[in-house]
């Protein structure tokens, strides 16, 4: 047996393609509109910002390791038992905790073709194998997911709505997926964009979690609440799963400013409604106006759109990206999501949205 001459990471780690965030700069451009990370153009609630500032006088103190006040605020807002809620440093933190707690060497975790990149990263980091279930029309396919289940399957990750496609799975289909899974397989409903969805057949997962032993729902404060810089997320699940995750999470995995800002953000329902109204107006406008240019836009229920470009020299996504960046519009290339000829655009301010459409019109010769 050969003895390694330096520390060697566990199997799976070096197979990970490191997550690359959306770019945020356009060198040489005076005014930049960052539309690459699905951040809210309205920013955080003023009351959340003020709550954040008040903690500055107590930075020497550890935060409440159980995030008690925040869990109670979440419970009041959504009608949930705080004891079945766990908070984390963004929903990414919680997804990784799930993988650590429920995956081991040789296990399998399923995600869909264009699912969130953190799913395979978290899976590979545990020594488990990511299994990709094909999508249909850029939407998760329940039958394909169920077909991918094997005796080694331990977790199914479902982003609903999905990033970067913006598509969603109706609640009846989510329930059908759950019914088809073995009881020992954990269904993870990642509902980071749930607050933006206005569809009668959508449900974030609260009902299913409340009546099941093998379903959890993840949520975030990074999107509609505008607290992305603070890294704050939460999970609602069965008591036995919350107990397991609490045993392996960091003892102070949520910082005090995030806790304070999160509580205040939940209370400012008017700000959330303004953000939702802004998104609904401009999501529809962008979809229609960009469609008029001859570009295909995948129908989205999130706060972003996926724009598909022609497979022609000079008219491809990389060409559009270069022109948009030169005008200060920074969108997200999604090659890592197996979408080499598409760009994802966050819904921005009116100025940003109009500039993108104007630039794309020029790009398409309209």
C-alpha positions in Angstrom: 0.0 0.0 0.0 1.4 3.4 -1.0 1.5 5.9 1.7 0.5 9.5 0.5 3.1 12.1 0.9 0.6 14.8 1.7 -3.0 15.1 3.0 -5.5 13.7 0.5 -9.2 14.9 0.5 -11.9 12.3 0.7 -13.2 10.7 -2.5 -15.6 13.1 -4.4 -14.1 16.4 -3.2 -11.7 16.8 -6.2 -14.6 15.9 -8.5 -16.4 19.1 -7.5 -16.5 22.0 -9.9 -16.2 24.9 -7.5 -19.3 27.2 -7.4 -18.7 30.4 -9.3 -21.0 33.3 -8.4 -22.4 35.7 -11.0 -20.0 38.4 -12.0 -20.5 41.9 -10.6 -18.2 44.2 -12.5 -18.1 45.8 -16.0 -14.6 47.2 -16.3 -14.5 50.7 -17.8 -18.2 51.3 -17.4 -19.3 54.2 -15.2 -22.6 52.9 -14.1 -23.1 49.1 -13.6 -26.4 47.3 -13.1 -25.7 43.9 -11.5 -28.4 41.6 -12.7 -26.5 38.3 -12.2 -27.4 37.2 -8.7 -31.2 37.6 -8.4 -30.9 40.3 -5.8 -33.9 42.5 -5.2 -33.7 45.9 -6.8 -35.6 47.4 -3.9 -33.0 46.5 -1.3 -33.7 45.5 2.3 -36.5 46.9 4.4 -35.4 50.2 6.1 -36.5 48.6 9.4 -34.2 45.6 8.8 -31.3 48.0 8.1 -32.0 49.9 11.3 -32.2 46.6 13.3 -28.9 45.5 11.8 -27.2 48.8 12.9 -28.4 48.4 16.5 -26.4 45.3 16.9 -23.2 47.2 16.2 -22.9 48.2 19.8 -22.8 44.6 21.0 -20.4 42.9 18.6 -18.4 41.4 21.5 -21.4 39.2 22.4 -22.1 35.8 20.9 -25.4 35.5 19.2 -28.2 33.2 20.5 -27.0 29.8 19.2 -30.6 28.6 18.8 -31.8 31.7 16.9 -34.8 31.6 19.3 -36.4 35.0 18.6 -35.9 34.5 14.8 -37.5 31.0 14.8 -40.4 32.4 16.8 -40.8 35.3 14.3 -40.8 32.8 11.4 -43.3 30.7 13.3 -45.7 33.6 13.7 -45.3 34.7 10.1 -46.0 31.3 8.6 -48.1 29.6 11.3 -45.4 27.0 12.1 -44.0 25.4 15.2 -40.7 27.1 16.0 -39.4 23.8 17.4 -39.5 22.4 13.9 -37.5 25.3 12.4 -33.7 25.5 12.1 -31.8 28.6 10.9 -28.6 28.7 9.0 -26.1 30.9 7.2 -28.2 31.0 4.0 -30.1 28.1 2.7 -26.8 26.8 1.3 -25.7 26.1 4.8 -28.8 24.0 5.4 -28.5 22.1 2.2 -24.9 21.1 3.1 -26.1 20.1 6.6 -28.7 17.8 5.0 -26.1 16.2 2.9 -23.8 15.7 5.9 -26.5 14.2 8.0 -28.2 11.9 5.4 -25.6 10.9 2.8 -22.5 8.7 3.1 -20.0 7.0 0.8 -21.8 5.1 -2.0 -25.2 6.7 -1.4 -27.0 8.6 -4.2 -28.8 12.0 -4.3 -31.0 13.0 -7.2 -31.3 16.5 -8.7 -32.5 17.7 -12.1 -30.6 18.7 -15.2 -30.7 22.4 -14.6 -31.0 22.2 -10.8 -29.1 24.5 -8.3 -25.3 23.8 -8.4 -25.1 23.4 -4.7 -26.9 20.1 -4.8 -24.1 18.1 -6.6 -21.4 20.0 -4.7 -23.0 19.1 -1.3 -23.5 15.5 -2.5 -20.0 14.9 -3.7 -18.5 16.5 -0.6 -20.0 13.6 1.4 -18.6 10.8 -0.8 -22.1 10.2 -2.3 -22.9 10.2 -6.0 -25.1 12.9 -7.7 -27.7 11.4 -10.0 -29.2 13.7 -12.7 -32.9 13.3 -13.6 -33.7 14.8 -17.1 -36.1 17.7 -17.3 -38.9 18.3 -19.7 -39.2 21.8 -21.2 -36.7 23.1 -18.6 -39.0 21.9 -15.8 -38.4 19.1 -13.3 -40.1 15.9 -14.5 -41.6 13.8 -11.7 -41.6 10.6 -13.7 -37.9 11.0 -14.6 -37.0 11.6 -10.9 -38.9 8.5 -9.8 -37.3 6.5 -12.5 -33.9 7.6 -11.2 -34.5 6.2 -7.7 -32.4 3.1 -6.8 -31.8 1.3 -3.5 -28.9 3.7 -3.0 -31.0 6.8 -3.2 -31.2 8.7 0.1 -32.1 12.3 -0.9 -34.0 14.0 -3.7 -33.3 17.8 -4.1 -36.1 19.7 -5.9 -35.7 23.5 -6.4 -39.3 24.8 -6.7 -39.3 27.3 -8.4 -36.0 26.3 -10.1 -33.0 28.4 -10.6 -31.9 29.3 -13.3 -34.9 28.3 -15.4 -37.7 30.0 -13.3 -40.0 27.1 -13.9 -42.0 25.3 -11.2 -43.7 22.0 -10.4 -47.4 22.3 -9.4 -48.2 21.1 -5.9 -50.2 18.1 -7.1 -47.1 16.9 -8.9 -44.9 17.5 -5.9 -47.3 15.3 -3.8 -47.2 12.6 -6.5 -43.4 12.7 -6.3 -43.6 12.3 -2.6 -46.0 9.4 -2.8 -43.7 7.6 -5.2 -40.6 7.8 -3.0 -39.6 5.2 -0.4 -40.3 6.4 3.1 -36.5 6.4 3.9 -35.7 8.9 1.1 -35.6 12.5 2.1 -37.4 15.0 -0.2 -35.8 18.4 0.0 -38.0 21.2 -1.3 -35.8 24.2 -1.9 -38.3 27.2 -2.1 -35.9 30.1 -2.2 -38.1 32.0 -4.6 -41.5 31.0 -3.1 -42.4 34.6 -2.1 -42.5 35.7 -5.8 -44.8 33.0 -7.0 -48.4 33.9 -7.8 -49.9 30.7 -9.1 -52.9 29.0 -7.6 -51.4 25.5 -8.1 -48.2 26.3 -6.3 -47.4 25.5 -2.7 -43.9 26.0 -1.1 -44.1 22.8 0.9 -45.4 23.7 4.3 -48.4 21.4 4.0 -46.4 18.4 2.9 -43.8 18.9 5.6 -46.5 19.1 8.2 -48.0 15.8 7.2 -44.9 13.8 6.4 -41.8 12.3 8.1 -39.4 12.5 5.1 -39.9 16.1 3.7 -38.2 19.3 4.5 -38.6 22.8 3.1 -35.7 25.3 2.8 -36.2 29.1 2.5 -34.0 32.1 2.3 -33.8 35.8 3.3 -31.5 36.5 0.4 -34.1 37.2 -2.3 -37.3 39.1 -1.6 -36.1 40.2 1.9 -32.9 41.6 0.5 -30.5 40.2 3.2 -28.1 38.4 0.9 -25.1 40.0 2.4 -26.0 38.6 5.9 -26.4 35.0 4.8 -29.6 33.9 6.4 -31.9 31.0 5.7 -34.3 28.6 7.5 -35.7 25.1 7.2 -39.0 23.6 8.3 -39.0 19.9 8.8 -40.1 16.9 11.0 -38.8 17.1 14.6 -36.5 14.1 14.1 -34.8 15.7 11.1 -34.4 19.1 12.8 -32.9 17.3 15.8 -30.4 15.5 13.6 -29.4 18.8 11.9 -29.0 20.6 15.2 -26.5 18.0 16.3 -24.1 18.8 13.5 -24.6 22.5 12.7 -22.2 25.1 14.0 -23.1 26.2 17.5 -23.3 29.9 16.3 -24.1 29.4 12.7 -26.3 32.5 12.4 -24.8 35.9 13.3 -26.5 38.4 15.6 -27.0 41.2 13.0 -28.6 38.6 10.6 -31.0 37.5 13.4 -32.0 41.1 14.2 -32.5 42.1 10.5 -34.4 38.9 9.7 -36.9 39.5 12.5 -37.5 43.1 11.3 -37.7 42.1 7.7 -40.5 39.6 8.4 -42.4 42.3 10.2 -42.3 44.8 7.3 -44.9 43.1 5.2 -45.5 46.3 3.2 -41.9 46.2 1.9 -42.3 42.6 0.8 -45.5 43.4 -1.0 -43.8 46.3 -2.8 -41.0 44.0 -3.9 -43.5 41.4 -5.1 -45.5 44.0 -7.1 -42.4 45.5 -8.7 -41.3 42.0 -9.7 -44.7 41.0 -11.1 -44.8 44.2 -13.3 -41.3 44.0 -14.7 -41.1 40.2 -15.0 -44.1 40.3 -17.5 -42.7 43.3 -19.3 -39.3 41.8 -19.8 -40.7 38.5 -21.0 -42.9 40.2 -23.5 -40.4 42.9 -24.8 -37.5 40.5 -25.1 -39.8 38.0 -26.8 -40.6 40.6 -29.4 -37.0 40.7 -30.4 -37.0 37.2 -31.6 -35.4 35.7 -28.5 -37.0 32.8 -26.5 -37.6 33.5 -22.8 -38.5 30.6 -20.6 -41.7 31.5 -18.6 -40.6 32.3 -15.1 -42.3 32.6 -11.7 -39.2 33.8 -9.9 -37.5 37.2 -9.9 -35.4 36.4 -13.0 -35.7 35.2 -16.6 -33.8 32.8 -18.7 -33.0 34.2 -22.2 -32.1 31.8 -25.0 -30.0 33.0 -27.9 -29.7 31.7 -31.6 -27.0 29.2 -32.3 -25.4 31.5 -34.9 -22.0 33.2 -35.1 -22.2 36.7 -33.6 -25.6 36.1 -32.1 -24.8 33.7 -29.3 -25.1 34.2 -25.6 -21.4 35.0 -25.2 -21.7 37.7 -27.8 -24.8 39.2 -26.2 -23.0 39.0 -22.8 -20.1 41.0 -24.1 -22.3 43.8 -25.5 -24.5 43.9 -22.4 -21.4 44.1 -20.1 -20.0 46.9 -22.2 -23.2 48.9 -21.5 -23.1 48.2 -17.8 -25.6 45.4 -17.8 -24.1 42.4 -16.0 -26.1 39.2 -16.6 -25.3 35.6 -15.6 -23.8 33.1 -18.0 -25.3 29.7 -17.2 -22.9 27.3 -19.0 -22.3 25.5 -15.7 -26.0 24.7 -15.6 -25.8 23.0 -19.0 -27.2 26.0 -20.7 -24.3 27.2 -22.9 -26.4 29.5 -25.1 -28.5 31.3 -22.5 -28.2 34.1 -20.1 -30.1 34.6 -16.8 -31.3 38.1 -16.0 -32.5 39.2 -12.6 -35.4 41.6 -12.7 -33.8 45.0 -11.9 -34.8 48.6 -11.6 -36.9 50.3 -14.4 -33.7 51.9 -15.7 -31.8 48.6 -15.8 -34.6 46.7 -17.4 -35.1 49.2 -20.1 -31.4 49.4 -20.8 -31.2 45.6 -21.2 -34.1 45.6 -23.7 -32.6 48.5 -25.6 -29.2 46.8 -25.8 -30.7 43.4 -26.8 -32.7 45.2 -29.6 -29.5 46.6 -30.9 -27.8 43.2 -30.6 -30.6 41.5 -32.6 -30.6 44.3 -35.2 -34.1 45.5 -34.3 
